[in-house]
Amino acid sequence: MIKHTEKPMNQSSAVESPVALRAPSDSTAGAAMGSPVRPDPEVPEKRQRRQYTAAYKKQILEEADRCVDSRQIGAMLRREGLYSSNLTTWRRQREAGTLASLKPRKRGRKAQPVDPMKKQVEALQRENRRLNEDLRKAEIIIDVQKKVSELLGSPLNPNSDGGKR
């Protein structure tokens, strides 16, 4: 059984002996020899998204600008756990000159500003719909009363002259 371990490779020790790659037969012997213990097989929770402060971004950009060679930039990115796309994005933001873009932005939909007149307009529209419905019902009732009056042959209001005053 071959055990894979992550070790930084130095130029002087590019090839390791096969003895160093063999796993000990006993797990306690491995712990005594200083080899890492097997990780917990349980699946960890979803990792939380990293957020970078403006000061950290500026510091990393300054350090990247001081690097002379691309290998130095790569080493710095590995040390910090960053991707080259982070540098590219942050450089674009810095060149745009917007200080706000260097701050982490909240993801998702942006909150809509609350318009105080909007609530009042909606309330008035609801009231208008309700009153229109009441008017429609009242007109239906009046039509039915007129038709019943015509069928019975009696006027609705004995004092009226056909509905005109």
Secondary structure as GFF3:
##gff-version 3
##sequence-region A 1 165
A	DSSP	alpha_helix	18	21	.	.	.	ID=ss1
A	DSSP	alpha_helix	27	33	.	.	.	ID=ss2
A	DSSP	alpha_helix	54	66	.	.	.	ID=ss3
A	DSSP	alpha_helix	70	80	.	.	.	ID=ss4
A	DSSP	alpha_helix	84	96	.	.	.	ID=ss5
A	DSSP	three_ten_helix	100	102	.	.	.	ID=ss6
A	DSSP	alpha_helix	116	152	.	.	.	ID=ss7
###
